């Protein structure tokens, strides 16, 4: 895993070299092992390497084919690169890297090479003869690819937004729509970003920059690539789930450096560690962050799994003071503002400090195996009488709830008031941090269409062919997963130059699980299909434990240890013209006095935004 950057269209090589150097400098945390820059006619490429596969200098990037016609910069891992390599016997390989495999496959198949690749990736290939750039992003959007095009036609791309800003080719101007998205969903959903004229290449798409234009095309779509009905019996389905997940874990353990795993002691991380232990000849290195406070300490569960599978376990005891001391650095590490992810920063830093470069994570188990309460809320809503009641009869009740002034009731009111109970109308509300009404009260720069709502509406017919639980999984994978979970995992782990791999996000596993009927996937207890598919590797104490997650007492901290920190930033934000200062400061005052229904998460969300604006000079 690495950091990539590029500029196409600058004719002055000296200027191009200066700009690409500024971009790579801002990505150094992503790739401390080697830095590479290439500047030629109208092209500048930069690469920061975190060496994982083939540690030799010959695998450094930018990487060129034997003829020097093609050059590539690449971030990620191709887990099946050895199989792809075997299918290209006519190519004379000079390295054992997956980078060269991508380049060889592209030379033979062009864009069709993407169908061969199983991995997480964002890469760009420059064709010197055609003066053309080919760029692609993996199917699930694990690895980021940001780009912009200036008024004079110059095209720039990078692994992070700040690299584009540091080129000084893109003005530091907030995207008003992006801010609206962030306020509602704690992240800006693709293809937008929080910066005007900086965009994300969507997951499962490639783009070609040629003759001054960047044309995008999809090569994989979850709602069309996964269609089909499983006719297998339940036992066969469970066996297939186990085999697919085991293969995914095994592929993600390919590495030329030490690797480990995050172990919280929940079902998902425990399953990954158990399967790693099954295929590994050596004890697995596991890492967890634990607390002295019993109400959110998970060490009894992580220790149980570590002992059961004889792992080399490192438990980092974090006091509230330690966590609060880490907070400014964690927020500074954010490439884009996020209301979550500080937990990933903490465990990643501890893992890298122990000499580990690659860690497997249990991320994705909830999204794939109906692990959140809203899966059942969606399922029950669709099965209930609610969709049969005309909106005109539901809306008066919604208005009454909304007028209560309680934030907790506002979301229920919004859901009840929709014209039609569809995935496109309901899912975005389930995932809101703030309701649309609250955002409209705080934010002065207008009201915008909601990206995820429009996306789900456009795909409604295709998604509707799936079982109800799988429909919600698709919404999660297109929405919260890509735009919050995976984005946060990338930016907060790469802040410590740690590569994180997620076996649950293997596209073959996803395609299969989405086809499983509701009656088999329905969680009789938490993620029962996953648990029974892996039986007996997960102890009952893990399966039936209370779901905790990484929960910290932010509500108490924001009234005590973090009060001054939060207040200064909220006052800063209130002074900016884009917010209604009176509404914002009143909300903070109400929170401090303990007014019912004023949520700490709303205010923390705004604190994080202010910190990002200040750190990035907006």
C-alpha positions in Angstrom: 0.0 0.0 0.0 1.3 3.4 -0.9 0.5 7.0 -1.9 0.2 8.0 -5.5 0.1 11.4 -7.3 0.1 12.7 -10.9 -0.2 15.8 -13.1 -1.0 15.7 -16.8 -0.9 18.7 -19.0 1.9 21.0 -17.5 4.3 21.8 -20.3 7.0 23.3 -18.2 8.9 20.4 -16.7 10.5 22.5 -14.0 7.1 23.6 -12.8 5.7 20.1 -13.0 8.6 18.7 -11.0 8.0 21.4 -8.3 4.3 20.6 -8.1 4.7 16.8 -8.0 7.3 17.2 -5.3 4.9 19.2 -3.2 2.2 16.6 -3.7 4.5 13.6 -2.7 5.8 15.5 0.3 2.3 15.6 1.7 1.9 11.8 1.3 5.1 10.7 3.0 3.2 9.2 5.9 1.6 6.7 3.5 4.9 5.3 2.1 8.1 5.8 4.2 10.1 3.1 2.4 10.8 4.8 -1.0 10.0 7.9 -2.9 9.8 8.0 -6.7 9.2 10.9 -9.1 9.0 10.8 -12.9 8.6 13.9 -15.1 8.4 13.9 -18.9 6.5 15.8 -21.6 3.2 16.7 -20.1 3.3 14.1 -17.4 4.5 14.0 -13.8 4.1 11.0 -11.6 4.9 10.6 -7.9 4.9 7.5 -5.6 5.5 6.9 -1.9 6.1 3.2 -1.2 5.1 1.1 1.7 6.9 -2.1 0.7 4.8 -5.3 1.3 5.3 -7.5 -1.8 8.8 -7.9 -3.4 10.8 -5.6 -1.1 13.5 -5.0 -3.7 14.3 -1.7 -5.2 13.5 -3.0 -8.7 9.8 -3.0 -7.6 9.9 0.7 -6.7 7.5 3.1 -8.6 6.8 4.7 -10.9 7.3 1.4 -12.6 7.9 1.1 -16.4 7.5 -1.7 -18.8 10.5 -3.0 -20.9 9.7 -0.6 -23.7 9.2 2.5 -21.5 5.9 3.1 -23.2 3.8 2.4 -20.1 4.4 3.7 -16.6 2.3 3.0 -13.5 1.8 4.3 -10.0 -0.3 2.0 -7.8 -1.7 1.9 -4.3 -3.0 -1.3 -2.9 -2.7 -5.1 -3.1 -3.7 -7.6 -5.8 -4.4 -10.8 -3.7 -4.5 -13.1 -6.7 -1.5 -11.6 -8.5 0.3 -14.9 -8.7 -2.7 -16.5 -10.5 -2.9 -13.6 -12.9 0.8 -13.8 -13.5 0.5 -17.4 -14.6 -2.0 -16.5 -17.2 0.5 -14.1 -18.9 3.4 -16.5 -19.9 4.4 -14.4 -22.9 5.4 -11.5 -20.6 9.0 -11.4 -19.4 8.6 -10.4 -15.8 11.6 -8.7 -14.1 10.1 -8.6 -10.5 8.0 -10.6 -8.2 5.7 -7.6 -7.5 1.9 -7.3 -8.1 2.6 -3.9 -9.6 4.2 -5.5 -12.7 1.4 -8.0 -13.0 -1.1 -5.1 -13.3 1.0 -3.5 -16.0 1.4 -6.7 -17.9 -2.3 -7.5 -17.7 -3.2 -4.0 -18.9 -0.8 -4.2 -21.9 -2.6 -7.4 -23.0 -6.2 -6.7 -22.1 -6.6 -3.0 -21.7 -9.5 -2.0 -19.4 -10.7 -5.7 -19.4 -7.7 -6.5 -17.2 -9.8 -5.2 -14.3 -12.0 -8.3 -14.4 -9.0 -10.4 -13.6 -7.9 -8.5 -10.5 -9.1 -9.4 -7.0 -7.8 -6.9 -4.5 -7.9 -3.4 -3.2 -6.4 -0.8 -5.5 -6.2 2.6 -7.1 -3.7 3.0 -9.9 -2.9 5.1 -12.9 -1.1 4.0 -16.1 0.4 6.5 -18.5 0.7 5.6 -22.2 3.6 7.7 -23.5 2.7 7.1 -27.2 -1.0 8.0 -27.0 -0.5 10.7 -24.3 -3.3 9.0 -22.4 -3.9 8.2 -18.7 -5.9 5.1 -17.6 -7.0 5.1 -13.9 -9.0 2.6 -12.0 -10.4 2.0 -8.5 -11.3 -1.4 -6.9 -14.8 -2.8 -6.8 -15.7 -1.8 -3.2 -13.8 1.4 -3.0 -11.3 0.3 -0.4 -8.5 2.5 -1.8 -9.1 6.2 -2.6 -8.6 8.0 -5.9 -9.1 11.8 -5.9 -8.9 14.0 -9.0 -9.4 17.5 -10.3 -9.2 19.3 -13.6 -8.1 23.0 -13.7 -9.6 25.7 -15.9 -6.7 25.4 -18.3 -7.2 21.6 -18.7 -4.5 20.3 -16.4 -5.6 17.0 -14.8 -4.3 16.1 -11.3 -4.9 13.0 -9.1 -3.7 11.6 -5.7 -4.5 9.3 -2.9 -5.5 12.2 -0.6 -7.3 15.5 -1.0 -4.5 17.4 0.8 -2.0 16.3 -1.9 -4.2 18.0 -4.5 -4.4 21.1 -2.4 -0.7 21.2 -1.8 -0.1 21.3 -5.6 -1.6 24.8 -5.4 -3.4 24.0 -8.6 -6.7 23.7 -6.9 -8.2 26.7 -4.9 -9.0 26.0 -1.3 -12.7 26.6 -1.6 -15.4 24.6 0.3 -17.9 22.7 -1.6 -21.2 23.9 -0.2 -23.0 20.6 -1.2 -20.1 18.6 0.4 -20.5 20.5 3.7 -24.2 19.7 3.6 -23.5 16.0 3.0 -21.0 16.0 5.9 -23.3 17.5 8.4 -25.9 14.9 7.7 -23.7 11.8 7.2 -20.3 12.5 8.9 -18.6 12.2 5.5 -19.0 13.5 2.0 -20.4 10.8 -0.3 -18.7 10.0 -3.7 -18.3 11.4 -6.2 -18.3 14.7 -4.3 -15.7 15.8 -1.7 -15.7 18.7 0.8 -13.5 20.7 -1.6 -15.0 22.4 -4.6 -13.7 20.9 -7.9 -12.1 17.9 -6.2 -13.9 14.6 -6.9 -13.6 10.9 -6.1 -13.5 8.2 -8.8 -16.4 6.0 -7.7 -15.8 2.4 -6.6 -15.8 -0.1 -9.4 -15.1 2.5 -12.1 -12.2 3.3 -14.4 -11.4 6.6 -16.2 -9.4 7.6 -19.2 -7.9 11.1 -19.5 -7.3 11.9 -23.2 -7.4 15.0 -25.3 -8.3 17.1 -22.3 -11.3 15.1 -21.1 -11.7 12.5 -18.3 -14.3 9.9 -19.3 -15.5 7.4 -16.6 -17.1 4.0 -17.0 -18.2 1.3 -14.6 -16.7 -2.2 -14.8 -18.5 -3.7 -11.7 -21.7 -2.8 -10.0 -22.9 -4.5 -6.9 -26.5 -4.5 -7.9 -25.9 -6.1 -11.3 -22.9 -8.3 -10.7 -24.4 -10.1 -7.8 -27.8 -11.0 -9.3 -28.9 -14.6 -9.1 -30.8 -17.1 -6.9 -29.2 -19.7 -4.7 -30.9 -23.0 -4.8 -28.5 -24.8 -2.5 -29.8 -26.2 0.8 -28.9 -24.4 4.1 -26.0 -26.7 5.0 -24.4 -26.2 1.6 -24.8 -22.4 1.8 -23.0 -22.4 5.2 -20.2 -24.6 3.8 -19.8 -22.2 0.9 -19.8 -19.1 3.1 -17.0 -20.7 5.2 -14.9 -21.7 2.2 -15.2 -18.3 0.6 -14.3 -16.5 3.8 -11.4 -18.8 4.5 -10.0 -18.3 1.0 -10.4 -14.5 1.4 -8.4 -14.6 4.6 -5.8 -16.9 3.1 -5.3 -14.6 0.2 -5.0 -11.5 2.4 -2.2 -13.2 4.4 0.2 -13.1 1.4 3.0 -10.7 2.5 6.7 -10.4 2.5 6.6 -8.5 5.8 5.2 -9.2 9.3 1.4 -9.1 9.6 -1.1 -9.2 12.3 -4.8 -8.7 13.1 -7.0 -6.3 15.0 -8.8 -8.2 17.7 -11.6 -6.5 19.6 -13.2 -9.8 20.7 -16.3 -9.3 18.7 -17.7 -11.9 16.3 -16.1 -10.4 13.2 -12.6 -9.9 14.4 -12.6 -13.2 16.3 -13.7 -15.0 13.2 -10.9 -13.5 11.2 -8.3 -14.4 13.8 -9.6 -17.9 14.1 -9.4 -18.5 10.3 -5.9 -16.9 10.2 -4.8 -19.3 12.9 -6.2 -22.2 10.8 -4.1 -21.3 7.7 -1.0 -20.0 9.5 2.0 -22.2 10.5 3.0 -19.6 13.1 1.0 -17.9 15.9 -0.9 -14.9 14.7 0.0 -11.4 16.0 -3.1 -9.8 17.4 -3.7 -6.3 18.7 -6.4 -4.6 20.8 -7.0 -1.4 22.6 -8.4 -1.8 26.1 -9.6 0.4 28.9 -9.6 0.3 32.7 -13.3 1.4 32.7 -15.3 -1.8 32.6 -18.3 -0.3 30.8 -16.4 -0.1 27.6 -13.5 -2.5 28.0 -13.5 -5.5 25.8 -10.3 -7.2 27.0 -12.0 -10.2 28.6 -13.3 -11.2 25.1 -10.1 -10.4 23.1 -8.0 -12.2 25.7 -10.3 -15.2 25.4 -9.8 -15.5 21.7 -6.1 -14.8 22.0 -5.7 -17.6 24.5 -7.9 -20.0 22.5 -5.9 -19.6 19.3 -2.5 -19.0 21.0 -1.9 -15.7 19.4 1.0 -13.3 20.1 -1.3 -10.8 21.7 -0.5 -7.1 22.4 -3.1 -5.3 24.5 -2.7 -1.5 24.7 -4.2 -0.1 27.9 -5.5 3.4 27.1 -6.6 5.7 29.8 -9.0 8.6 29.1 -6.0 11.0 29.6 -4.0 9.0 27.0 -6.9 9.1 24.5 -7.5 12.8 25.0 -3.8 13.5 24.5 -3.9 11.5 21.2 -7.0 13.3 20.0 -5.3 16.4 18.4 -2.9 14.2 16.4 -5.7 11.9 15.3 -7.8 14.8 14.1 -4.7 16.3 12.3 -4.2 13.0 10.5 -7.7 13.2 8.9 -7.5 13.9 5.2 -11.2 14.8 5.2 -13.4 15.4 8.2 -15.0 12.4 9.8 -17.1 12.0 12.9 -15.6 8.6 13.5 -12.3 6.8 13.0 -10.2 7.9 16.0 -10.3 4.3 17.2 -8.6 3.1 14.0 -5.9 5.7 14.5 -5.2 4.5 18.0 -5.0 0.8 17.3 -3.1 1.4 14.0 -0.5 3.4 15.8 0.0 0.7 18.4 0.2 -2.0 15.8 2.8 -0.2 13.7 4.8 0.5 16.8 5.1 -3.2 17.4 6.8 -3.7 14.0 3.7 -4.8 12.0 3.2 -3.4 8.5 0.0 -5.3 7.6 -3.1 -6.0 9.7 -6.3 -7.8 8.9 -9.5 -6.4 10.2 -13.0 -7.7 10.8 -14.6 -4.7 9.1 -17.5 -5.6 7.0 -19.1 -8.5 8.9 -22.0 -6.4 10.1 -22.8 -5.0 6.7 -22.7 -8.4 5.1 -24.5 -10.6 7.7 -27.2 -8.2 9.0 -25.3 -7.2 12.1 -27.0 -3.8 12.7 -30.4 -3.2 14.3 -31.5 -1.2 11.2 -31.4 -4.3 9.1 -34.3 -5.6 11.1 -35.9 -2.2 11.2 -35.9 -2.2 7.4 -37.1 -5.7 7.1 -39.9 -5.2 9.6 -41.0 -1.9 8.1 -41.3 -3.5 4.7 -43.3 -6.4 6.1 -45.5 -4.2 8.3 -48.7 -2.3 7.5 -46.7 1.0 7.3 -46.1 0.9 3.6 -49.8 0.4 3.0 -50.8 3.6 4.9 -51.0 6.6 2.5 -48.5 9.3 3.3 -51.3 11.8 3.8 -52.5 9.9 6.9 -48.9 9.4 8.3 -47.8 13.0 8.0 -49.9 14.5 10.8 -48.4 12.1 13.3 -45.0 12.9 11.9 -45.6 16.7 12.4 -46.6 16.1 16.0 -43.4 14.1 16.7 -41.3 16.8 15.0 -42.8 19.6 17.1 -41.7 18.0 20.3 -38.2 19.5 19.8 -36.5 16.2 20.7 -33.7 15.2 18.3 -34.4 11.5 18.9 -38.0 11.9 17.6 -37.1 14.0 14.6 -35.6 11.0 12.7 -38.7 8.9 13.4 -40.9 11.8 12.2 -38.9 12.1 9.0 -39.3 8.4 8.3 -43.0 8.4 8.9 -43.5 11.4 6.7 -42.0 10.0 3.5 -44.4 9.6 0.6 -43.3 6.0 0.0 -41.4 3.5 2.1 -38.5 2.7 -0.2 -34.8 2.0 0.4 -33.9 5.3 -1.2 -36.2 7.2 1.1 -35.6 5.2 4.4 -31.9 4.2 4.3 -30.5 7.7 4.3 -32.5 8.6 7.4 -31.3 5.5 9.2 -27.7 6.7 8.6 -28.1 10.4 9.4 -26.1 11.9 12.2 -28.3 15.0 12.0 -31.7 15.2 10.5 -32.3 17.3 7.4 -34.3 19.7 9.6 -31.6 20.2 12.1 -29.0 20.8 9.3 -31.3 23.3 7.6 -31.5 25.2 10.9 -27.7 25.4 11.3 -26.4 25.7 7.8 -27.0 28.9 5.8 -25.7 27.9 2.3 -28.8 26.3 1.0 -30.4 22.9 0.8 -29.1 20.2 -1.6 -30.0 16.9 -3.0 -28.7 13.9 -0.9 -26.2 11.9 -2.9 -27.0 8.5 -1.4 -30.7 9.1 -1.8 -30.4 9.9 -5.5 -28.1 6.9 -6.0 -30.4 4.4 -4.4 -33.4 5.8 -6.3 -31.5 5.4 -9.6 -30.7 1.8 -8.7 -34.1 1.0 -7.1 -35.3 -1.5 -9.8 -32.1 -3.5 -9.8 -31.7 -3.6 -6.0 -35.4 -4.6 -5.6 -34.6 -8.0 -7.1 -32.6 -9.0 -4.0 -33.9 -10.3 -0.7 -34.8 -7.6 1.8 -31.8 -8.1 4.0 -29.5 -8.0 1.0 -31.1 -4.8 -0.2 -30.1 -3.2 3.0 -26.6 -4.7 2.7 -26.3 -3.1 -0.8 -27.3 0.3 0.6 -24.7 -0.1 3.4 -22.0 -1.0 0.9 -22.8 1.9 -1.4 -23.3 4.3 1.4 -21.9 4.2 4.9 -19.3 1.5 4.2 -17.6 3.1 1.2 -17.9 6.7 2.4 -17.3 6.4 6.1 -15.9 3.0 7.2 -13.4 2.4 4.4 -12.5 6.0 4.0 -11.7 6.3 7.7 -9.8 3.0 7.8 -7.6 4.2 5.0 -6.8 7.7 6.3 -6.4 6.8 9.9 -4.3 3.6 9.4 -2.1 5.1 6.7 -1.4 8.0 9.0 0.9 5.4 10.7 1.9 3.7 7.4 -0.1 0.6 8.3 -1.8 -1.4 5.6 -5.2 -2.8 6.6 -6.9 -5.6 4.7 -10.6 -6.5 5.1 -11.5 -10.2 4.2 -15.2 -9.6 4.5 -14.9 -7.2 1.5 -13.9 -9.9 -0.9 -16.1 -9.3 -3.9 -16.7 -13.0 -4.5 -17.9 -13.5 -1.0 -20.1 -10.5 -1.3 -21.7 -11.6 -4.6 -22.5 -15.0 -3.0 -23.9 -13.7 0.4 -26.2 -11.2 -1.3 -28.0 -14.0 -3.1 -28.8 -15.9 0.2 -32.5 -15.9 1.0 -33.8 -13.9 4.0 -35.0 -17.0 5.8 -31.5 -18.3 6.0 -29.7 -15.0 6.6 -32.2 -13.6 9.1 -30.3 -13.1 12.4 -32.0 -15.3 14.9 -29.2 -14.1 17.2 -26.3 -11.7 16.1 -25.0 -12.7 12.7 -26.3 -16.3 13.1 -25.5 -17.3 9.5 -21.9 -16.3 9.9 -21.6 -18.0 13.3 -23.1 -21.2 12.1 -21.1 -21.2 8.9 -17.9 -21.2 11.0 -19.1 -23.5 13.8 -17.5 -24.4 16.2 -14.6 -21.9 16.0 -16.4 -19.1 17.9 -17.0 -19.6 21.6 -20.5 -18.9 23.0 -19.1 -16.2 25.2 -18.1 -14.3 22.0 -21.3 -15.0 20.0 -23.7 -14.0 22.8 -21.8 -11.1 24.4 -23.4 -7.6 24.4 -22.4 -5.6 21.3 -20.1 -2.8 22.5 -18.1 -1.4 19.6 -15.5 1.2 20.4 -17.7 3.4 22.6 -16.2 6.3 24.6 -17.8 8.7 27.0 -17.6 11.7 24.7 -20.8 13.2 26.2 -19.1 13.5 29.7 -15.7 14.6 28.2 -17.3 17.4 26.2 -18.8 18.8 29.5 -15.5 18.4 31.4 -12.0 17.6 29.9 -12.9 18.6 26.4 -15.2 21.5 27.2 -12.7 24.3 26.4 -11.4 22.4 23.3 -15.0 22.1 21.9 -16.1 25.5 22.9 -13.3 27.4 21.2 -13.9 25.4 18.0 -17.6 25.9 18.0 -17.2 29.6 18.5 -14.8 29.6 15.6 -17.3 27.8 13.4 -20.1 30.2 14.5 -18.0 33.1 13.4 -17.9 31.7 9.8 -20.6 33.0 7.5 -21.9 29.6 6.4 -23.5 28.8 9.8 -26.3 30.4 11.8 -24.2 31.4 14.8 -27.1 31.9 17.2 -28.6 28.5 16.5 -25.2 26.8 16.8 -24.1 28.5 20.1 -27.6 27.9 21.6 -27.3 24.2 20.8 -23.9 24.1 22.6 -25.4 26.0 25.6 -28.4 23.6 25.8 -26.0 20.6 25.7 -24.0 22.1 28.6 -27.1 22.6 30.7 -28.2 19.0 30.0 -31.3 19.9 27.9 -33.1 16.7 26.9 -32.7 15.7 23.3 -29.5 17.6 22.5 -27.1 15.0 21.3 -23.3 15.2 21.9 -22.7 13.6 18.5 -24.2 16.6 16.7 -21.8 18.9 18.4 -18.7 16.7 18.2 -19.4 16.4 14.5 -19.2 20.2 14.2 -16.0 20.4 16.4 -14.3 17.9 14.0 -15.3 20.0 11.0 -13.8 23.1 12.5 -10.6 21.3 13.4 -10.3 20.1 9.8 -11.0 23.6 8.4 -8.3 25.1 10.7 -5.7 22.3 10.0 -6.2 22.7 6.2 -6.2 26.5 6.2 -9.8 27.0 5.0 
